[in-house]
């Protein structure tokens, strides 16, 4: 556990690798193992919030921008998602009209998260211009600062520490 920007932070991954038991015989079993490992981390940290950071993909190459999904497990999830999306739209992508969305049943980890949980889709790999940006360290830093800015705004507005 590290402290980043004043928040105790647990990084589930720092590389593009999963948490699966690789001795399992099928891809499906490894995917289930990976999700279970992530879920156990959430269960072991009941006072935390979960922020998943991903990149999106869509058949239409013109689609772009951040989008934040939230778990319906608590109003806190929804409020964190709104804070991150609004901060991103204001600071990093002012041209974006994207709005937060409930994950509903479509994202297993968010559906079953025992703690407030959001997923930040940081851009579209299917959009060549955005893909180029996503590959740069500078844009990666901007993404990180935008997400932490939105989370900090949530805690400031909610007066939660």
Secondary structure by P-SEA (a helix, b strand, c coil): ccccccccccccccccccccccccccaaaaaaaaaaaaaaaaaacccbbbbbbbccccccccbbbbbbbbbcccaaaaaaaaaaaaaaaccccccccbbbbbccccccccccccccbbbbcccccccaaaaaaaacaaaaaaaaaaaaaaaaaaaaaaccc
